[in-house]
Amino acid sequence: MISLRLTELIFNGLVGINEKQEIVRSLRKDGPFCRQSHLYLLLRKMCWHPKEGEEPKPFTAEDVIFTYKIMMHPKTITPLKVRYEFINTVEKLDDYTVKFTLKRRS
């Protein structure tokens, strides 16, 4: 639980949950939430922190999909996996748009 809480404090997510257990925006533009699927529009001006001597690289839909796949891989052992288990599919619509389809209605 300690590592889970540290991860929450250090890393931002696409969305968060407030004290009322409502989904709130974090690293995404305003966009509609649907009952069966959620459409997240990523921030176009967001970049990864560059290593010394490198140019910043943009944060894209590919990064989101990579993270989802690595978290759900059978060999990945982490308490964070439960946060991804409600997702049925992740689909790249363009470089900055990812569609998440949920397993059940929220």
The first five atom37 places (N, CA, C, CB, O) and aatype in JSON, in Angstrom:
{
  "aatype": [12, 9, 15, 10, 1, 10, 16, 6, 10, 9, 13, 2, 7, 10, 19, 7, 9, 2, 6, 11, 5, 6, 9, 19, 1, 15, 10, 1, 11, 3, 7, 14, 13, 4, 1, 5, 15, 8, 10, 18, 10, 10, 10, 1, 11, 12, 4, 17, 8, 14, 11, 6, 7, 6, 6, 14, 11, 14, 13, 16, 0, 6, 3, 19, 9, 13, 16, 18, 11, 9, 12, 12, 8, 14, 11, 16, 9, 16, 14, 10, 11, 19, 1, 18, 6, 13, 9, 2, 16, 19, 6, 11, 10, 3, 3, 18, 16, 19, 11, 13, 16, 10, 11, 1, 1, 15],
  "atom_mask": [
    [1, 1, 1, 1, 1],
    [1, 1, 1, 1, 1],
    [1, 1, 1, 1, 1],
    [1, 1, 1, 1, 1],
    [1, 1, 1, 1, 1],
    [1, 1, 1, 1, 1],
    [1, 1, 1, 1, 1],
    [1, 1, 1, 1, 1],
    [1, 1, 1, 1, 1],
    [1, 1, 1, 1, 1],
    [1, 1, 1, 1, 1],
    [1, 1, 1, 1, 1],
    [1, 1, 1, 0, 1],
    [1, 1, 1, 1, 1],
    [1, 1, 1, 1, 1],
    [1, 1, 1, 0, 1],
    [1, 1, 1, 1, 1],
    [1, 1, 1, 1, 1],
    [1, 1, 1, 1, 1],
    [1, 1, 1, 1, 1],
    [1, 1, 1, 1, 1],
    [1, 1, 1, 1, 1],
    [1, 1, 1, 1, 1],
    [1, 1, 1, 1, 1],
    [1, 1, 1, 1, 1],
    [1, 1, 1, 1, 1],
    [1, 1, 1, 1, 1],
    [1, 1, 1, 1, 1],
    [1, 1, 1, 1, 1],
    [1, 1, 1, 1, 1],
    [1, 1, 1, 0, 1],
    [1, 1, 1, 1, 1],
    [1, 1, 1, 1, 1],
    [1, 1, 1, 1, 1],
    [1, 1, 1, 1, 1],
    [1, 1, 1, 1, 1],
    [1, 1, 1, 1, 1],
    [1, 1, 1, 1, 1],
    [1, 1, 1, 1, 1],
    [1, 1, 1, 1, 1],
    [1, 1, 1, 1, 1],
    [1, 1, 1, 1, 1],
    [1, 1, 1, 1, 1],
    [1, 1, 1, 1, 1],
    [1, 1, 1, 1, 1],
    [1, 1, 1, 1, 1],
    [1, 1, 1, 1, 1],
    [1, 1, 1, 1, 1],
    [1, 1, 1, 1, 1],
    [1, 1, 1, 1, 1],
    [1, 1, 1, 1, 1],
    [1, 1, 1, 1, 1],
    [1, 1, 1, 0, 1],
    [1, 1, 1, 1, 1],
    [1, 1, 1, 1, 1],
    [1, 1, 1, 1, 1],
    [1, 1, 1, 1, 1],
    [1, 1, 1, 1, 1],
    [1, 1, 1, 1, 1],
    [1, 1, 1, 1, 1],
    [1, 1, 1, 1, 1],
    [1, 1, 1, 1, 1],
    [1, 1, 1, 1, 1],
    [1, 1, 1, 1, 1],
    [1, 1, 1, 1, 1],
    [1, 1, 1, 1, 1],
    [1, 1, 1, 1, 1],
    [1, 1, 1, 1, 1],
    [1, 1, 1, 1, 1],
    [1, 1, 1, 1, 1],
    [1, 1, 1, 1, 1],
    [1, 1, 1, 1, 1],
    [1, 1, 1, 1, 1],
    [1, 1, 1, 1, 1],
    [1, 1, 1, 1, 1],
    [1, 1, 1, 1, 1],
    [1, 1, 1, 1, 1],
    [1, 1, 1, 1, 1],
    [1, 1, 1, 1, 1],
    [1, 1, 1, 1, 1],
    [1, 1, 1, 1, 1],
    [1, 1, 1, 1, 1],
    [1, 1, 1, 1, 1],
    [1, 1, 1, 1, 1],
    [1, 1, 1, 1, 1],
    [1, 1, 1, 1, 1],
    [1, 1, 1, 1, 1],
    [1, 1, 1, 1, 1],
    [1, 1, 1, 1, 1],
    [1, 1, 1, 1, 1],
    [1, 1, 1, 1, 1],
    [1, 1, 1, 1, 1],
    [1, 1, 1, 1, 1],
    [1, 1, 1, 1, 1],
    [1, 1, 1, 1, 1],
    [1, 1, 1, 1, 1],
    [1, 1, 1, 1, 1],
    [1, 1, 1, 1, 1],
    [1, 1, 1, 1, 1],
    [1, 1, 1, 1, 1],
    [1, 1, 1, 1, 1],
    [1, 1, 1, 1, 1],
    [1, 1, 1, 1, 1],
    [1, 1, 1, 1, 1],
    [1, 1, 1, 1, 1],
    [1, 1, 1, 1, 1]
  ],
  "atom_positions": [
    [[0.81, -1.19, 0.0], [0.0, 0.0, 0.0], [0.86, 1.27, 0.0], [-0.93, -0.01, 1.2], [0.47, 2.29, -0.56]],
    [[2.02, 1.19, 0.62], [2.89, 2.36, 0.65], [3.36, 2.71, -0.76], [4.1, 2.11, 1.57], [3.33, 3.88, -1.14]],
    [[3.78, 1.71, -1.54], [4.23, 1.99, -2.91], [3.09, 2.51, -3.77], [4.85, 0.74, -3.54], [3.31, 3.35, -4.64]],
    [[1.88, 2.02, -3.55], [0.72, 2.5, -4.29], [0.48, 3.97, -3.97], [-0.53, 1.66, -3.96], [0.23, 4.76, -4.88]],
    [[0.53, 4.35, -2.72], [0.32, 5.75, -2.33], [1.43, 6.65, -2.86], [0.23, 5.88, -0.79], [1.16, 7.76, -3.31]],
    [[2.67, 6.19, -2.83], [3.78, 6.97, -3.38], [3.59, 7.2, -4.87], [5.12, 6.28, -3.11], [3.84, 8.29, -5.38]],
    [[3.16, 6.16, -5.59], [2.9, 6.29, -7.02], [1.84, 7.35, -7.28], [2.47, 4.95, -7.61], [1.98, 8.16, -8.19]],
    [[0.78, 7.35, -6.48], [-0.28, 8.35, -6.63], [0.26, 9.76, -6.42], [-1.4, 8.08, -5.64], [-0.16, 10.69, -7.11]],
    [[1.17, 9.93, -5.48], [1.71, 11.25, -5.18], [2.72, 11.74, -6.21], [2.36, 11.23, -3.82], [2.82, 12.94, -6.45]],
    [[3.45, 10.82, -6.82], [4.53, 11.19, -7.74], [4.06, 11.33, -9.17], [5.63, 10.16, -7.67], [4.49, 12.25, -9.87]],
    [[3.18, 10.44, -9.62], [2.8, 10.4, -11.04], [1.38, 10.9, -11.26], [2.93, 9.0, -11.58], [0.47, 10.61, -10.48]],
    [[1.21, 11.65, -12.35], [-0.13, 12.09, -12.75], [-0.77, 11.02, -13.62], [-0.07, 13.43, -13.5], [-0.08, 10.24, -14.27]],
    [[-2.08, 10.99, -13.64], [-2.82, 10.09, -14.51], [-3.7, 10.89, -15.45], [0.0, 0.0, 0.0], [-3.79, 12.11, -15.33]],
    [[-4.36, 10.21, -16.37], [-5.28, 10.89, -17.28], [-6.45, 11.47, -16.52], [-5.78, 9.93, -18.36], [-6.94, 12.56, -16.83]],
    [[-6.9, 10.73, -15.52], [-7.99, 11.19, -14.66], [-7.66, 10.83, -13.23], [-9.36, 10.57, -15.09], [-6.72, 10.08, -12.96]],
    [[-8.43, 11.38, -12.32], [-8.3, 11.04, -10.92], [-9.68, 10.85, -10.33], [0.0, 0.0, 0.0], [-10.69, 10.97, -11.03]],
    [[-9.73, 10.57, -9.04], [-10.99, 10.42, -8.34], [-10.96, 11.36, -7.15], [-11.24, 8.93, -7.9], [-10.02, 11.35, -6.36]],
    [[-12.01, 12.19, -7.03], [-12.05, 13.16, -5.94], [-12.65, 12.53, -4.68], [-12.85, 14.4, -6.35], [-12.95, 11.34, -4.65]],
    [[-12.81, 13.35, -3.64], [-13.31, 12.85, -2.36], [-14.75, 12.33, -2.43], [-13.23, 13.94, -1.33], [-15.18, 11.6, -1.53]],
    [[-15.49, 12.69, -3.49], [-16.86, 12.2, -3.69], [-16.89, 10.96, -4.58], [-17.73, 13.29, -4.29], [-17.96, 10.51, -5.0]],
    [[-15.69, 10.41, -4.89], [-15.55, 9.24, -5.76], [-16.03, 9.51, -7.19], [-16.32, 8.06, -5.19], [-16.52, 8.62, -7.87]],
    [[-15.87, 10.77, -7.63], [-16.21, 11.17, -8.98], [-14.94, 11.25, -9.82], [-16.97, 12.52, -8.99], [-13.88, 11.62, -9.32]],
    [[-15.07, 10.89, -11.11], [-13.92, 11.01, -12.02], [-13.69, 12.49, -12.31], [-14.16, 10.21, -13.34], [-14.62, 13.21, -12.68]],
    [[-12.46, 12.93, -12.14], [-12.09, 14.32, -12.42], [-10.95, 14.35, -13.42], [-11.7, 15.07, -11.11], [-10.17, 13.4, -13.49]],
    [[-10.84, 15.41, -14.18], [-9.82, 15.55, -15.21], [-8.45, 15.82, -14.58], [-10.18, 16.67, -16.18], [-8.34, 16.51, -13.57]],
    [[-7.42, 15.27, -15.2], [-6.06, 15.52, -14.74], [-5.21, 15.88, -15.95], [-5.48, 14.29, -13.99], [-4.97, 17.06, -16.2]],
    [[-4.74, 14.89, -16.7], [-3.87, 15.14, -17.86], [-4.65, 15.07, -19.17], [-2.73, 14.14, -17.88], [-4.13, 14.55, -20.16]],
    [[-5.85, 15.56, -19.22], [-6.64, 15.48, -20.44], [-7.42, 16.77, -20.64], [-7.6, 14.26, -20.39], [-7.69, 17.51, -19.69]],
    [[-7.78, 17.01, -21.89], [-8.63, 18.15, -22.2], [-10.06, 17.81, -21.82], [-8.53, 18.53, -23.7], [-10.39, 16.65, -21.61]],
    [[-10.9, 18.84, -21.73], [-12.31, 18.59, -21.51], [-12.85, 17.76, -22.66], [-13.1, 19.9, -21.37], [-12.47, 17.95, -23.81]],
    [[-13.73, 16.86, -22.35], [-14.33, 16.02, -23.36], [-15.49, 15.26, -22.75], [0.0, 0.0, 0.0], [-15.63, 15.21, -21.53]],
    [[-16.29, 14.67, -23.57], [-17.47, 13.98, -23.03], [-17.11, 12.66, -22.38], [-18.48, 13.75, -24.13], [-16.21, 11.96, -22.83]],
    [[-17.83, 12.32, -21.33], [-17.77, 10.98, -20.74], [-19.04, 10.28, -21.22], [-17.66, 11.02, -19.16], [-20.12, 10.86, -21.22]],
    [[-18.9, 9.03, -21.62], [-20.04, 8.23, -22.03], [-20.27, 7.15, -20.99], [-19.81, 7.6, -23.44], [-19.39, 6.88, -20.17]],
    [[-21.42, 6.54, -21.0], [-21.71, 5.49, -20.02], [-20.93, 4.21, -20.31], [-23.21, 5.19, -19.99], [-20.4, 3.6, -19.38]],
    [[-20.86, 3.79, -21.55], [-20.2, 2.52, -21.87], [-18.72, 2.71, -22.19], [-20.9, 1.86, -23.04], [-17.91, 1.84, -21.87]],
    [[-18.35, 3.81, -22.79], [-16.94, 4.04, -23.1], [-16.6, 5.49, -22.79], [-16.64, 3.71, -24.58], [-17.46, 6.37, -22.79]],
    [[-15.34, 5.71, -22.53], [-14.85, 7.05, -22.22], [-13.88, 7.47, -23.33], [-14.15, 7.1, -20.82], [-13.08, 6.66, -23.79]],
    [[-13.96, 8.69, -23.74], [-13.06, 9.22, -24.75], [-12.15, 10.24, -24.08], [-13.84, 9.85, -25.95], [-12.64, 11.25, -23.57]],
    [[-10.86, 10.0, -24.07], [-9.91, 10.9, -23.45], [-9.11, 11.62, -24.51], [-8.98, 10.15, -22.48], [-8.51, 10.98, -25.38]],
    [[-9.09, 12.91, -24.46], [-8.28, 13.71, -25.37], [-7.04, 14.17, -24.61], [-9.09, 14.94, -25.94], [-7.14, 14.94, -23.66]],
    [[-5.89, 13.71, -25.03], [-4.66, 14.03, -24.32], [-4.22, 15.46, -24.59], [-3.55, 13.06, -24.72], [-4.53, 16.03, -25.64]],
    [[-3.5, 16.02, -23.65], [-2.98, 17.36, -23.83], [-1.88, 17.36, -24.88], [-2.44, 17.92, -22.49], [-0.91, 16.61, -24.77]],
    [[-2.04, 18.18, -25.89], [-1.08, 18.22, -27.0], [0.24, 18.87, -26.62], [-1.68, 18.95, -28.17], [1.26, 18.58, -27.25]],
    [[0.26, 19.72, -25.64], [1.49, 20.43, -25.27], [2.26, 19.72, -24.17], [1.16, 21.84, -24.84], [3.28, 20.24, -23.7]],
    [[1.8, 18.57, -23.74], [2.48, 17.84, -22.68], [3.68, 17.08, -23.23], [1.51, 16.88, -21.99], [3.61, 16.47, -24.3]],
    [[4.79, 17.13, -22.48], [6.01, 16.43, -22.89], [6.57, 15.64, -21.73], [7.06, 17.42, -23.43], [6.32, 15.95, -20.56]],
    [[7.34, 14.62, -22.07], [8.1, 13.88, -21.08], [9.25, 14.76, -20.62], [8.62, 12.52, -21.65], [9.74, 15.59, -21.38]],
    [[9.68, 14.59, -19.39], [10.85, 15.32, -18.92], [12.06, 14.8, -19.7], [11.06, 15.14, -17.36], [12.32, 13.6, -19.72]],
    [[12.81, 15.7, -20.35], [13.95, 15.23, -21.15], [15.16, 14.88, -20.29], [14.35, 16.3, -22.17], [15.35, 15.42, -19.21]],
    [[15.95, 13.95, -20.81], [17.24, 13.66, -20.19], [18.17, 14.82, -20.53], [17.83, 12.28, -20.67], [17.92, 15.57, -21.48]],
    [[19.2, 14.96, -19.78], [20.14, 16.05, -20.03], [20.69, 15.96, -21.45], [21.3, 16.0, -19.01], [21.16, 14.91, -21.88]],
    [[20.61, 17.07, -22.18], [21.1, 17.13, -23.54], [20.1, 16.69, -24.6], [0.0, 0.0, 0.0], [20.41, 16.75, -25.79]],
    [[18.91, 16.26, -24.2], [17.89, 15.83, -25.16], [16.76, 16.85, -25.23], [17.33, 14.44, -24.77], [16.54, 17.63, -24.31]],
    [[16.06, 16.82, -26.33], [14.87, 17.66, -26.51], [13.68, 16.96, -25.85], [14.6, 17.94, -28.03], [13.63, 15.73, -25.82]],
    [[12.72, 17.72, -25.33], [11.51, 17.1, -24.78], [10.75, 16.33, -25.86], [10.59, 18.16, -24.14], [10.68, 16.77, -27.01]],
    [[10.18, 15.18, -25.49], [9.39, 14.38, -26.43], [7.93, 14.48, -26.02], [9.87, 12.89, -26.45], [7.61, 14.44, -24.83]],
    [[7.02, 14.6, -27.0], [5.6, 14.74, -26.66], [5.02, 13.47, -26.05], [4.81, 15.12, -27.91], [5.46, 12.36, -26.34]],
    [[4.01, 13.66, -25.2], [3.24, 12.58, -24.6], [2.11, 12.26, -25.56], [2.7, 12.97, -23.16], [1.3, 13.14, -25.86]],
    [[2.03, 11.02, -26.04], [1.08, 10.69, -27.1], [0.19, 9.5, -26.72], [1.83, 10.37, -28.39], [0.34, 8.89, -25.67]],
    [[-0.74, 9.21, -27.62], [-1.62, 8.06, -27.45], [-0.82, 6.76, -27.36], [-2.63, 7.98, -28.61], [-1.2, 5.85, -26.62]],
    [[0.28, 6.67, -28.08], [1.13, 5.47, -28.03], [1.64, 5.23, -26.62], [2.31, 5.61, -29.01], [1.76, 4.08, -26.19]],
    [[1.96, 6.3, -25.89], [2.44, 6.17, -24.51], [1.35, 5.6, -23.61], [2.92, 7.53, -23.98], [1.63, 4.78, -22.74]],
    [[0.13, 6.04, -23.8], [-0.99, 5.54, -23.0], [-1.22, 4.06, -23.28], [-2.28, 6.35, -23.3], [-1.38, 3.27, -22.35]],
    [[-1.23, 3.68, -24.55], [-1.45, 2.29, -24.92], [-0.32, 1.4, -24.41], [-1.58, 2.16, -26.44], [-0.57, 0.3, -23.93]],
    [[0.93, 1.87, -24.51], [2.06, 1.11, -23.99], [1.9, 0.86, -22.49], [3.38, 1.86, -24.27], [2.1, -0.25, -22.01]],
    [[1.54, 1.9, -21.75], [1.36, 1.78, -20.31], [0.28, 0.77, -19.98], [1.03, 3.13, -19.69], [0.45, -0.06, -19.09]],
    [[-0.85, 0.83, -20.68], [-1.94, -0.11, -20.45], [-1.46, -1.54, -20.7], [-3.15, 0.23, -21.34], [-1.69, -2.43, -19.89]],
    [[-0.8, -1.76, -21.84], [-0.35, -3.12, -22.19], [0.65, -3.67, -21.18], [0.26, -3.12, -23.58], [0.59, -4.84, -20.81]],
    [[1.58, -2.84, -20.73], [2.58, -3.31, -19.78], [1.94, -3.6, -18.42], [3.72, -2.27, -19.64], [2.34, -4.55, -17.74]],
    [[0.98, -2.79, -18.02], [0.31, -3.02, -16.74], [-0.53, -4.29, -16.76], [-0.57, -1.84, -16.39], [-0.65, -4.97, -15.74]],
    [[-1.12, -4.63, -17.91], [-2.0, -5.79, -18.01], [-1.26, -7.07, -18.43], [-3.11, -5.5, -18.99], [-1.87, -8.14, -18.49]],
    [[0.02, -6.97, -18.73], [0.8, -8.15, -19.11], [0.81, -9.14, -17.95], [2.25, -7.76, -19.52], [0.99, -8.74, -16.81]],
    [[0.62, -10.43, -18.24], [0.57, -11.43, -17.17], [1.81, -11.46, -16.27], [0.39, -12.79, -17.78], [1.71, -11.83, -15.1]],
    [[2.96, -11.07, -16.78], [4.18, -11.09, -15.97], [4.37, -9.82, -15.13], [5.38, -11.28, -16.86], [5.29, -9.75, -14.33]],
    [[3.51, -8.83, -15.32], [3.59, -7.61, -14.52], [2.89, -7.86, -13.19], [2.96, -6.39, -15.26], [1.7, -8.15, -13.15]],
    [[3.65, -7.74, -12.11], [3.11, -7.94, -10.77], [3.16, -6.61, -10.04], [3.9, -9.05, -9.98], [4.23, -6.12, -9.67]],
    [[1.99, -6.02, -9.84], [1.88, -4.73, -9.18], [0.47, -4.56, -8.62], [2.22, -3.59, -10.15], [-0.49, -5.03, -9.22]],
    [[0.34, -3.89, -7.47], [-1.0, -3.61, -6.95], [-1.75, -2.6, -7.83], [-0.9, -3.08, -5.52], [-2.97, -2.46, -7.69]],
    [[-1.05, -1.91, -8.72], [-1.69, -0.93, -9.6], [-2.55, -1.59, -10.68], [-0.64, -0.05, -10.25], [-3.38, -0.92, -11.29]],
    [[-2.36, -2.87, -10.91], [-3.09, -3.57, -11.97], [-4.6, -3.47, -11.78], [-2.68, -5.04, -12.01], [-5.34, -3.43, -12.76]],
    [[-5.07, -3.43, -10.56], [-6.51, -3.37, -10.3], [-7.13, -2.11, -10.89], [-6.79, -3.43, -8.8], [-8.33, -2.09, -11.19]],
    [[-6.35, -1.08, -11.06], [-6.86, 0.17, -11.65], [-7.15, 0.05, -13.14], [-5.87, 1.29, -11.41], [-7.84, 0.9, -13.7]],
    [[-6.63, -0.98, -13.77], [-6.79, -1.16, -15.21], [-7.75, -2.28, -15.57], [-5.45, -1.42, -15.83], [-8.12, -2.43, -16.73]],
    [[-8.14, -3.08, -14.6], [-8.93, -4.27, -14.87], [-10.35, -3.99, -15.35], [-8.99, -5.11, -13.65], [-10.97, -4.88, -15.93]],
    [[-10.87, -2.8, -15.14], [-12.22, -2.47, -15.6], [-12.24, -2.06, -17.07], [-12.8, -1.34, -14.75], [-13.31, -1.85, -17.64]],
    [[-11.07, -1.96, -17.69], [-10.98, -1.55, -19.09], [-11.04, -2.78, -19.98], [-9.67, -0.77, -19.36], [-10.31, -3.75, -19.77]],
    [[-11.92, -2.74, -20.98], [-12.05, -3.85, -21.92], [-11.08, -3.68, -23.08], [-13.49, -3.93, -22.45], [-10.34, -4.61, -23.41]],
    [[-11.07, -2.51, -23.72], [-10.17, -2.24, -24.84], [-9.63, -0.82, -24.77], [-10.87, -2.48, -26.17], [-10.26, 0.07, -24.2]],
    [[-8.47, -0.64, -25.38], [-7.86, 0.69, -25.52], [-7.54, 0.84, -27.0], [-6.57, 0.86, -24.62], [-6.9, -0.02, -27.6]],
    [[-7.98, 1.94, -27.58], [-7.82, 2.14, -29.02], [-7.28, 3.54, -29.31], [-9.17, 1.93, -29.74], [-7.79, 4.53, -28.79]],
    [[-6.26, 3.6, -30.13], [-5.7, 4.87, -30.57], [-6.55, 5.39, -31.73], [-4.19, 4.72, -30.99], [-6.7, 4.72, -32.75]],
    [[-7.1, 6.6, -31.56], [-7.88, 7.22, -32.63], [-7.02, 8.15, -33.48], [-9.07, 8.0, -32.05], [-7.21, 8.25, -34.69]],
    [[-6.08, 8.82, -32.84], [-5.07, 9.61, -33.54], [-3.91, 9.8, -32.56], [-5.64, 11.0, -34.04], [-3.93, 9.21, -31.48]],
    [[-2.91, 10.59, -32.9], [-1.72, 10.72, -32.05], [-2.02, 11.2, -30.64], [-0.75, 11.66, -32.7], [-1.24, 10.93, -29.72]],
    [[-3.12, 11.92, -30.44], [-3.43, 12.49, -29.13], [-4.79, 12.1, -28.59], [-3.34, 13.97, -29.21], [-5.27, 12.7, -27.63]],
    [[-5.43, 11.11, -29.18], [-6.75, 10.69, -28.73], [-6.78, 9.19, -28.52], [-7.84, 11.12, -29.74], [-6.4, 8.41, -29.4]],
    [[-7.24, 8.78, -27.33], [-7.34, 7.37, -26.99], [-8.77, 7.09, -26.52], [-6.31, 6.97, -25.89], [-9.33, 7.85, -25.73]],
    [[-9.34, 6.0, -27.01], [-10.68, 5.6, -26.6], [-10.57, 4.37, -25.7], [-11.59, 5.3, -27.83], [-9.98, 3.36, -26.09]],
    [[-11.13, 4.48, -24.5], [-11.19, 3.37, -23.57], [-12.62, 2.84, -23.55], [-10.73, 3.8, -22.13], [-13.56, 3.61, -23.34]],
    [[-12.79, 1.55, -23.78], [-14.11, 0.93, -23.66], [-14.1, 0.1, -22.39], [-14.46, 0.05, -24.91], [-13.21, -0.72, -22.17]],
    [[-15.09, 0.34, -21.54], [-15.13, -0.32, -20.24], [-15.83, -1.66, -20.3], [-15.81, 0.56, -19.24], [-16.65, -1.9, -21.19]],
    [[-15.52, -2.54, -19.35], [-16.14, -3.86, -19.28], [-17.58, -3.78, -18.77], [-15.33, -4.78, -18.38], [-18.42, -4.61, -19.14]],
    [[-17.87, -2.8, -17.94], [-19.23, -2.62, -17.42], [-19.53, -1.14, -17.3], [-19.41, -3.33, -16.06], [-18.63, -0.31, -17.31]],
    [[-20.79, -0.84, -17.18], [-21.21, 0.56, -17.06], [-20.72, 1.13, -15.75], [-22.74, 0.7, -17.16], [-20.68, 0.45, -14.73]],
    [[-20.35, 2.43, -15.79], [-19.87, 3.08, -14.58], [-20.98, 3.88, -13.93], [-18.68, 3.98, -14.88], [-20.77, 4.5, -12.89]]
  ]
}
